[in-house]
Amino acid sequence: MRYAIICPGRGSYTESSLGTLTAALSKGGRAAELVQEADELRRSYNLTSLAELDGAERFSAARHLRPANVSALIFVATILDVEESRWAHADDELVGICGNSMGWYTALAAASALSFADGFSLVQEMAIMQESQRGGGQLLYPVVDENWQPDPERKRAVEDALASSHGKAFPSIDLGGLVVLAGSDTGITHLGRSLPPIAPGTDNTFGKHSYPLRLAQHGPYHSRLLSDVAFRAQSQLANLDWRRPAVTMVDGRGTRFTPAATHPAELANYTLGHQVTRPFDFTRSVRTLLREQAPDRLVLPGPGNTLGGICGQILCIEGWRGIHTRADFNAAQATDSPPVESMRR
């Protein structure tokens, strides 16, 4: 079997993720060593240990979702699952890796384009720099209906809201049946007022939330509002040891980086430039992975399972192997060879 790995981004570490790293520590071996290595690096930033955060009795949004904390928690939890997936799929062929937003940074380490330590430093430094960005944020809005079919009215509403923002709001991430929009405080307020509200229970596609949904402790990622962050990142992270990936990667433009033809500087330039200040097209990334690498299965490491339905929606958009609707996807998932394998629930 041919498989691809897709790394999650911010929003994947939630209350149900508590204990992921402490469980790894209790098992010992390679997993424990990675958690300990990450915490050694955390100490150099004078930040709370990941083991302490992950081992907390209660989940605190203010504490756990702080960018400098949650990004590191996600990176390590995902890498642990990536290593587990490679062991579980030892007889299969890994043909590609991509990631959503911050998941691109994790994908770099998973594909050996960066070492674990350099990948962690990238994630930690970017999170700290992004925390320094004052104001602005992101929100989510669905652009498909409950059958995962494109909803022209919702798409038009997004286009109109962006066009009338007077340059204060921007597309941020194309996320299957959802769009992530970014903006200044003024821009986010405008989007919240302009987009038609979708009440909880209006359809059963996106759970209990109402939309537009403001994302907690998220900055205006993947927009020109982070140009200063990109500039500083290129200076502060100049010493990272970039390498050719060991497996083909697909970025947020749908561009492939192959083991044979990648120059490490290209990875660095994209990651510390375009990836920070321009929209991230996760839909195109997965589409390229499907078309060019032809996996039989998409493996989704944790924490959480934020990309399960999103990848299902992308398969519907692509019409991949006869999957065109939500019902088609659910039927395929119920077979002995499901197209999407989520490692966490």
Secondary structure, 3 states (H helix, E strand, C coil): CEEEEEECCCCCCCHHHCCHHHHHHHHCHHHHHHHHHHHHHHHHCCCCCHHHHHCCCCCCHHHHCCHHHHHHHHHHHHHHHHHHHHHHCCCCEEEEEEECCCHHHHHHHHCCCCCHHHHHHHHHHHHHHHHCCCCCEEEEEECECCCCCECHHHHHHHHHHHHCCCCCEEEEEEECCEEEEEECHHHHHHHHHHCCCECCCCCCCCCCCCECEECCCCCCCCCHHHHHHHHHHHHHCCCCCCCCCCCCEECCCCCEECCCCCCHHHHHHHHHHHHHHCCEEHHHHHHHHHHHHCCCEEEECCCCCCCHHHHHHHHHHHCHHHCCCHHHHHHHHCCCCCCEEECCC
